[in-house]
Amino acid sequence: MEIVIGALIGLVLGGILAYIALNSGLKAKKASALKEAKNEAEAIKKEKILQAKEKFLHLKEEHEKAINNRDRKLNERENSFRQKEKSLNHKLEDANRKDKQLNQSKNTLERQLEIVNKKQDDLAKSHEQVVSELEKLSGYSKEDAKAQLVESLKDEARTNAMASINEIQEEAKLNASREAKKIVIQTIQRVAAEHAIENSVSVFNIASDEMKGRIIGREGRNIRAIEAATGVEIIVDDTPEAIILSCFDPIRREIARLSLHQLVGDGRIHPARVEEVVAKTKKTLTEEIIETGKRTCIDLGIHGLHPELIKMVGRMKYRSSYGQNLLQHSREVANLCATMASELGLDPKVAKRAGLLHDIGKVPEDEPELPHAVLGMKIAEKHGEKPDICNAIGAHHDEVEMTTLISPIVQVCDAISGARPGARREVADQYIQRIKDLENVALSYEGVTKAYAIQAGRELRVMVESERVADKRADELSFEISQKIQTEMTYPGQVKITVIREKRSVNYAK
């Protein structure tokens, strides 16, 4: 028992001693670790203090730079403001000096104006005194003298003007007549087109008169269907082996002719078949019109036309003007314009284009109430043609003022093409009326005894009384008649006016 107790006491004492030894070791280690931590903290503290000082110095340097830049900019702006202030002061001084000069000039002008007004008043008074003295001396009032002076000046001015006009015309003729004739004659001789006279009826030939009955149909139903589908009047009379197609629209007549040709060749003629054939024929003819327009443009070397204008050019093939085929006329005018433009040093392509399109106002599908020249100009503008071409189209009958040199060329070439012998037909009544109108214009002047229109209305010879019309008056009369014809009448080409004055002295020897 005692041994056990001793052992326990030994164990307890050993544990206490071990705890004391362990605790002493831990305290030594803790003291060492604390010392190391303090040393490390001191090192970190010193390092951070150095970094802070460097950062502070860097920020301080940047701040000083910013302050210096700001001070520099402020100084620059201050200098700029000072310079501007100096400049404004100089300008203000100049303005004040000019203002003083203007005031001085104004005062000087006012004084001079007062002097001028005073002189004008004095001059008016002197003029009134002179006029009064002249009225007393001459016995005429101021208004009577003025009227007499005006009349005398009118007569003198009219005589001088006629003399100047004659001199200018003669000089122009001497200088330009030969060259102008050369250009026009060469142009006419180099271009010529065939002329075809068209009527408002077409004749459709058939193999036998039996076909007339088939075309008419039972109770006339076939012929009514054809007339309704084509808009053409079909005349079936006693003319052997022929049927007459009557319509003022050549395109409709052509559709009716081609449709009848196909119906007669096929042999099947009834209303349903008529409508089918007419529809196909219209489509085919439209394609042919477009192809004709394209071929015409290719032949003339014209490119870039709007498709609608090409179609209208093709439609010209089926239109006529006074019996002259419109497409042939337009082709001839285009070639004439190109030739004349080349002779005059202008662009022949533009002239040819304007010549081809000058009559497109005659072939629209709808026909508004406008002159064809103005309508053609509007159509050309709508489809993107240039202003000089549009002006040439609109001005070739003087409905629009000419603004380019191409316009008179187109007008002249249109007159040349229409005035060719056989190109156009003219109704006899219209021709006779035009001749009478020419003679009546001349007979309306005082002193004219007789007037004769000769050479198909291209020359007008006027006989005047020698006792009533002097030589100077004869010159004036020729000019006045030409101007009146030019403004009041429409005619192809030009009209030459010749005034004849002669004095006959007759005596008898008895």
C-alpha positions in Angstrom: 0.0 0.0 0.0 2.7 2.4 0.9 4.5 1.4 -2.3 1.5 2.3 -4.4 1.1 5.6 -2.6 4.7 6.3 -3.2 4.4 5.5 -6.9 1.4 7.7 -7.2 3.2 10.6 -5.5 6.1 10.1 -7.9 3.9 10.1 -10.9 2.2 13.3 -9.7 5.5 15.0 -9.1 6.8 13.8 -12.5 3.8 15.3 -14.2 4.2 18.6 -12.4 7.8 18.8 -13.3 7.1 17.9 -16.9 4.4 20.6 -17.1 6.7 23.2 -15.6 9.4 22.2 -18.1 7.0 22.3 -21.1 5.6 25.6 -20.0 9.0 27.1 -19.7 9.8 25.9 -23.3 6.6 27.4 -24.7 7.3 30.7 -23.0 10.8 30.8 -24.5 9.5 30.0 -28.0 6.7 32.6 -27.6 9.2 35.2 -26.6 11.4 34.4 -29.6 8.4 34.5 -32.0 7.3 37.9 -30.5 10.7 39.3 -31.0 10.9 38.1 -34.6 7.4 39.5 -35.3 8.4 42.8 -33.8 11.5 42.9 -36.0 9.5 42.0 -39.2 6.9 44.6 -38.3 9.6 47.2 -37.9 11.0 46.3 -41.3 7.6 46.5 -43.0 6.8 49.8 -41.2 10.1 51.3 -42.5 9.4 50.0 -46.0 5.9 51.4 -46.1 7.1 54.7 -44.7 9.7 54.8 -47.6 7.0 54.0 -50.2 4.7 56.6 -48.8 7.4 59.2 -48.9 8.2 58.3 -52.6 4.4 58.4 -53.5 4.2 61.8 -51.8 7.1 63.1 -53.6 5.7 61.8 -57.0 2.3 63.3 -56.3 3.9 66.6 -55.2 5.9 66.7 -58.5 2.8 66.0 -60.6 0.9 68.7 -58.7 3.6 71.2 -59.2 3.7 70.4 -63.0 -0.1 70.8 -63.2 0.1 74.1 -61.4 2.9 75.3 -63.7 0.9 74.3 -66.8 -2.1 76.1 -65.5 -0.1 79.2 -64.8 1.4 79.0 -68.2 -2.0 78.7 -69.9 -3.3 81.6 -67.8 -0.4 83.7 -68.8 -0.9 82.8 -72.5 -4.6 83.6 -72.3 -3.9 86.9 -70.5 -1.4 87.8 -73.3 -4.0 86.9 -75.9 -6.7 89.0 -74.2 -4.3 91.9 -74.0 -3.5 91.6 -77.8 -7.2 91.4 -78.7 -7.9 94.4 -76.5 -5.2 96.3 -78.3 -6.6 95.2 -81.7 -10.1 96.2 -80.6 -8.9 99.5 -79.4 -7.2 100.1 -82.8 -10.3 99.1 -84.7 -12.4 101.3 -82.5 -10.1 104.2 -83.1 -10.3 103.5 -86.9 -14.1 103.3 -86.7 -14.3 106.6 -84.9 -12.0 108.2 -87.4 -14.0 106.9 -90.3 -17.2 108.0 -88.7 -15.8 111.5 -88.4 -14.7 111.4 -92.1 -18.2 110.2 -93.1 -19.8 113.0 -91.1 -17.5 115.5 -92.8 -18.3 114.0 -96.2 -22.0 114.0 -95.4 -21.9 117.7 -94.5 -19.9 118.4 -97.7 -22.5 116.5 -99.8 -25.4 118.3 -98.2 -23.8 121.7 -98.9 -23.1 120.6 -102.5 -26.7 119.3 -102.8 -28.1 122.6 -101.6 -25.9 124.4 -104.2 -27.1 122.0 -107.0 -30.8 122.4 -106.0 -30.3 126.1 -106.0 -28.7 126.0 -109.4 -31.5 123.7 -110.7 -34.1 126.2 -109.4 -32.2 129.0 -111.2 -31.9 126.9 -114.3 -35.7 126.0 -114.3 -36.5 129.7 -113.9 -34.1 130.5 -116.8 -35.7 127.7 -118.9 -39.2 129.0 -118.2 -38.1 132.5 -119.3 -36.4 131.2 -122.4 -39.5 129.1 -123.3 -41.7 132.0 -122.7 -39.6 134.2 -125.0 -39.5 131.5 -127.6 -43.3 131.1 -127.5 -43.6 134.9 -128.0 -41.2 134.9 -130.9 -42.5 131.8 -132.7 -46.2 132.2 -132.0 -46.4 128.5 -130.9 -47.3 127.2 -127.5 -45.0 124.7 -125.7 -47.3 121.8 -126.4 -47.7 122.7 -130.1 -43.9 123.0 -130.6 -43.3 119.7 -128.8 -45.9 117.9 -131.0 -44.4 119.3 -134.2 -40.9 118.4 -133.1 -42.0 114.9 -132.2 -43.6 114.4 -135.6 -40.6 115.7 -137.5 -38.3 113.4 -135.4 -40.6 110.5 -136.0 -40.4 110.9 -139.8 -36.7 111.4 -139.7 -36.2 108.4 -137.4 -38.4 106.2 -139.5 -36.5 107.2 -142.7 -33.1 106.7 -141.0 -34.3 103.4 -139.6 -35.4 102.1 -142.9 -32.1 103.2 -144.5 -30.2 101.5 -141.7 -32.2 98.4 -142.0 -31.6 98.2 -145.8 -27.9 98.8 -145.3 -27.7 96.1 -142.6 -29.7 93.7 -144.7 -27.6 94.3 -147.8 -24.4 93.9 -145.8 -25.7 90.7 -144.2 -26.7 89.4 -147.6 -23.3 90.1 -149.1 -21.5 88.4 -146.2 -23.8 85.6 -145.3 -26.0 84.8 -148.3 -23.4 82.8 -150.2 -22.4 80.7 -147.3 -25.9 80.2 -146.1 -27.1 79.1 -149.5 -24.1 76.7 -149.7 -24.9 75.1 -146.4 -28.6 74.7 -147.1 -28.1 73.4 -150.7 -25.5 70.9 -149.6 -27.7 69.7 -146.8 -30.7 69.3 -149.1 -28.7 67.5 -151.8 -27.0 65.1 -149.4 -30.2 63.9 -147.7 -33.3 62.8 -149.6 -36.1 60.4 -148.5 -38.9 58.6 -150.3 -42.3 60.1 -150.0 -45.5 58.1 -149.6 -49.0 59.6 -149.8 -51.4 57.9 -147.4 -55.2 58.1 -147.3 -57.8 57.2 -144.7 -58.9 54.0 -146.5 -57.2 50.7 -147.3 -58.2 48.1 -149.9 -58.1 44.4 -148.9 -58.0 42.1 -151.8 -59.7 38.7 -151.7 -59.5 35.7 -154.0 -63.2 35.6 -155.0 -66.4 37.4 -154.2 -67.7 34.3 -152.4 -65.4 35.2 -149.5 -67.4 38.5 -149.0 -70.4 36.5 -147.8 -68.3 34.6 -145.3 -66.8 37.8 -144.0 -70.2 39.3 -143.6 -71.5 36.1 -141.9 -75.1 35.2 -141.0 -77.1 38.3 -140.5 -73.9 40.3 -140.5 -72.6 39.0 -137.2 -69.0 38.4 -138.5 -68.5 41.9 -140.0 -70.0 43.5 -136.9 -67.6 41.5 -134.7 -64.7 42.7 -136.8 -65.8 46.3 -136.7 -66.4 46.2 -132.9 -63.0 44.6 -132.2 -60.9 46.8 -134.5 -62.8 50.1 -134.6 -62.6 50.1 -138.4 -65.6 50.5 -140.8 -65.6 47.6 -143.4 -67.3 48.5 -146.6 -68.4 45.6 -148.8 -69.7 46.8 -152.1 -69.8 45.7 -155.7 -66.0 46.3 -156.2 -64.8 43.0 -157.6 -62.4 41.0 -155.3 -61.9 43.9 -152.9 -63.1 45.1 -149.5 -62.5 48.7 -148.3 -61.3 49.4 -144.8 -62.1 52.9 -143.7 -60.6 54.6 -140.6 -58.6 57.7 -139.8 -56.3 55.8 -137.5 -53.7 53.9 -139.7 -52.8 51.5 -136.8 -56.4 50.4 -136.5 -56.6 49.9 -140.3 -53.4 47.9 -140.2 -54.8 45.7 -137.4 -58.0 45.1 -139.3 -56.1 44.3 -142.5 -53.7 41.8 -140.9 -56.6 40.2 -138.9 -58.7 39.8 -142.1 -55.7 38.3 -143.9 -55.3 35.7 -141.2 -59.0 34.9 -141.0 -59.4 34.6 -144.7 -56.3 32.4 -144.9 -57.4 30.2 -142.1 -61.0 30.0 -143.3 -62.5 29.9 -139.8 -64.5 33.1 -139.5 -66.8 33.5 -136.5 -67.1 36.1 -133.7 -65.1 34.2 -131.1 -62.3 33.5 -133.6 -62.4 37.2 -134.7 -61.7 38.4 -131.2 -58.9 36.0 -130.7 -57.2 36.9 -134.0 -57.6 40.6 -133.4 -56.0 40.3 -129.9 -53.1 38.4 -131.3 -52.7 40.8 -134.1 -52.6 43.8 -131.7 -49.9 42.2 -129.7 -47.9 41.3 -132.8 -48.3 44.8 -134.2 -47.2 46.4 -130.8 -44.0 44.3 -130.9 -43.4 45.3 -134.5 -43.9 49.0 -133.6 -41.2 48.6 -130.8 -38.9 46.8 -133.2 -39.4 49.5 -135.8 -38.5 52.2 -133.2 -35.3 50.3 -132.2 -34.3 49.7 -135.8 -34.8 53.4 -136.6 -32.6 54.5 -133.6 -29.9 52.0 -134.6 -29.9 53.2 -138.2 -29.6 56.8 -137.1 -27.0 56.0 -134.4 -29.2 57.4 -131.6 -28.6 55.7 -128.2 -30.1 55.9 -124.7 -33.7 56.7 -125.7 -36.4 55.9 -123.2 -38.4 52.8 -124.1 -41.6 54.8 -124.3 -40.0 57.2 -126.8 -38.7 54.3 -128.8 -42.3 53.0 -129.0 -43.6 56.4 -130.1 -40.9 56.5 -132.8 -42.2 53.2 -134.1 -45.8 54.5 -134.0 -44.7 57.2 -136.5 -44.7 54.6 -139.2 -48.5 54.5 -139.1 -49.0 58.2 -139.0 -49.0 60.8 -141.8 -48.8 64.6 -141.9 -50.5 66.1 -144.9 -50.1 62.8 -146.6 -46.4 62.5 -145.8 -45.3 59.5 -143.8 -44.3 60.8 -140.3 -41.5 58.3 -139.7 -39.9 59.0 -143.1 -40.3 62.7 -142.5 -38.7 62.5 -139.0 -35.8 60.4 -140.3 -35.2 62.9 -143.1 -35.3 65.8 -140.6 -32.9 64.0 -138.3 -30.4 63.5 -141.2 -30.8 67.1 -142.4 -30.3 68.4 -138.8 -27.1 66.4 -138.4 -25.7 67.6 -141.7 -26.5 71.2 -141.1 -25.2 71.1 -137.5 -21.9 69.6 -138.7 -21.6 72.4 -141.3 -22.2 75.0 -138.5 -19.8 73.4 -136.0 -22.5 72.1 -133.6 -23.0 68.6 -132.2 -24.6 66.5 -134.9 -25.7 63.8 -132.5 -27.8 66.2 -130.5 -29.3 67.7 -133.6 -30.1 64.3 -135.1 -31.8 63.3 -131.8 -33.9 66.5 -131.7 -34.8 66.1 -135.4 -36.1 62.5 -134.9 -38.2 63.5 -131.8 -39.5 66.8 -133.1 -43.0 65.4 -134.1 -43.5 62.8 -131.3 -46.4 65.0 -130.1 -48.4 63.7 -133.0 -48.4 60.0 -131.9 -49.5 59.8 -128.3 -52.0 57.1 -127.5 -54.2 59.7 -125.8 -54.6 63.0 -127.6 -54.9 66.0 -125.2 -55.9 69.4 -126.5 -52.4 70.8 -126.9 -50.3 71.8 -129.9 -48.2 68.8 -131.0 -44.9 70.7 -130.5 -45.7 71.7 -126.9 -47.1 68.2 -126.2 -43.9 66.6 -127.7 -41.7 68.9 -125.5 -43.6 67.8 -122.3 -43.3 64.1 -123.3 -39.6 64.5 -123.9 -39.1 66.3 -120.5 -41.1 63.5 -118.8 -38.8 60.8 -120.2 -35.5 62.5 -119.3 -34.4 64.3 -122.5 -32.0 67.2 -122.2 -33.3 70.8 -122.1 -31.8 71.8 -125.4 -33.6 68.9 -127.2 -36.9 69.6 -125.4 -36.6 73.3 -126.5 -36.0 72.3 -130.1 -39.1 70.1 -130.0 -41.3 72.7 -128.5 -40.0 75.7 -130.6 -40.1 74.2 -134.1 -43.5 75.9 -134.7 -42.7 79.0 -132.6 -45.0 77.9 -129.7 -42.1 78.2 -127.4 -39.2 80.7 -127.4 -36.0 79.4 -128.9 -33.1 79.2 -126.4 -30.5 77.1 -128.2 -28.9 77.0 -131.7 -30.3 73.5 -132.3 -33.9 74.9 -132.2 -33.7 77.0 -135.4 -31.9 74.1 -137.2 -34.8 71.8 -136.4 -37.3 74.4 -137.6 -35.5 75.0 -140.9 -35.0 71.3 -141.6 -38.7 70.5 -140.8 -39.6 73.2 -143.3 -37.2 71.8 -145.9 -38.5 68.2 -145.5 -42.2 69.4 -145.7 -41.5 71.8 -148.7 -39.9 69.2 -151.0 -42.0 68.8 -154.2 -44.4 65.9 -153.7 -43.6 65.5 -150.0 -47.0 66.8 -148.8 -50.3 67.2 -150.4 -52.3 70.4 -149.9 -56.0 70.7 -150.4 -56.8 72.9 -153.4 -59.2 75.1 -151.4 -56.5 75.8 -148.8 -54.0 76.6 -151.4 -56.3 79.1 -153.2 -57.2 80.7 -149.9 -53.6 81.1 -148.9 -52.9 82.8 -152.3 -55.9 85.1 -151.8 -54.7 86.0 -148.2 -51.3 86.9 -149.5 -52.8 89.3 -152.1 -55.2 90.8 -149.6 -52.5 91.6 -147.2 -50.7 93.7 -149.8 -54.0 95.3 -151.1 -54.8 96.5 -147.5 -52.0 99.2 -147.7 -52.7 102.6 -149.1 -51.3 103.3 -152.6 -51.3 99.6 -153.7 -53.1 99.1 -157.0 -52.5 95.4 -157.7 -50.9 92.4 -156.0 -50.0 89.1 -157.6 -48.9 85.9 -155.7 -46.8 83.9 -158.0 -44.6 80.8 -157.9 -47.1 78.9 -155.8 -47.2 81.6 -153.2 -43.4 81.9 -152.8 -43.3 85.4 -154.2 -45.6 88.4 -153.9 -45.4 91.3 -156.5 -47.0 94.5 -155.4 -47.8 97.3 -157.9 -48.1 100.8 -156.3 -49.1 104.3 -157.7 -46.1 106.4 -158.4 -47.9 109.6 -157.6 -48.9 108.5 -154.1 -45.9 106.3 -153.1 -42.4 107.6 -153.2 -39.2 105.5 -153.5 -38.5 105.7 -149.7 -42.1 104.7 -149.0 -41.8 101.7 -151.4 -38.9 100.4 -149.3 -40.9 100.9 -146.1 -43.9 99.2 -147.7 -42.0 96.1 -148.7 -40.6 95.7 -145.2 -44.1 96.3 -143.6 -45.8 93.7 -145.8 -43.1 91.1 -145.1 -43.5 91.7 -141.3 -47.3 91.4 -141.5 -47.2 88.2 -143.5 -44.6 86.8 -141.1 -46.7 87.5 -138.0 -50.2 86.8 -139.3 -49.9 83.9 -141.8 -48.6 80.3 -141.8 -46.7 79.2 -144.9 -44.0 76.8 -145.9 -40.5 78.2 -146.7 -40.3 81.9 -147.3 -42.2 84.5 -149.3 -40.4 87.2 -151.4 -42.1 90.6 -151.5 -41.3 92.8 -154.5 -42.7 96.3 -154.6 -42.8 97.8 -158.1 -43.1 101.6 -158.7 -42.9 103.0 -162.1 -43.8 106.4 -163.7 -45.1 106.5 -167.2 -45.2 109.8 -169.2 -47.4 109.7 -172.3 -47.8 112.5 -174.8 -49.3 112.5 -178.3 -47.9 114.2 -181.4 -50.6 115.6 -183.6 
